[in-house]
Every structure is written in structure tokens, then in C-alpha cells.
């Protein structure tokens, strides 16, 4: 038991300050590459999402306009003439 306490005390009292290298502090080149890939992928995903949302919105607006035109067309009553009319000789204009 004393050996365990002694090794813990010895390990905790070692002074290793000042022996670190500059490359020990950062994620390195691999971290930079991974971060860059994630940023580029996020940009492409956002552009695709905006394009899809815009397409859905325009499609729903077009469907609403088409439905509105159909409703207006159903409201109109068409009067058919009793006899065929020749536009060249007809006096009604």
C-alpha cells in the first residue's frame, strides 16, 4: 500500500512544465482537414435545402393559382346559342 502512495506522490510531483512542443497544443493537420470537410459539406447541404424549400414553395403557389383559376372558371356560366353563328355574317358583335 505504501508503494502505491509513493508512486502517486512521485507521479504528481514531477515537473514537466516547459517541455511541451508547439504541436502538442492543437488538433494538427488532420483536425484542420476534418473541420474543412465538415464546413464544405455544411455549405452544400444548406444550399440544397434552400433550393428544395424554394421549389416546394413555388410549386404550392402554382397549385393555388391553378385551383383559383379553376374555381373562377366554374363560377362562369357559359351560354350556348340556339343556332350556329357565322362570325363573318353575324350582326351581333
Buried (B, 14 or more C-beta within 10 A) or exposed (E): EEEEEEEEEEEEEEEEEEEEEEEEEEEEEEEEEEEEEEEEEEEEEEEEEEEEEEEEEEEEEEEEEEEEEEEEEEEEEEEEEEEEEEEEEEEEE
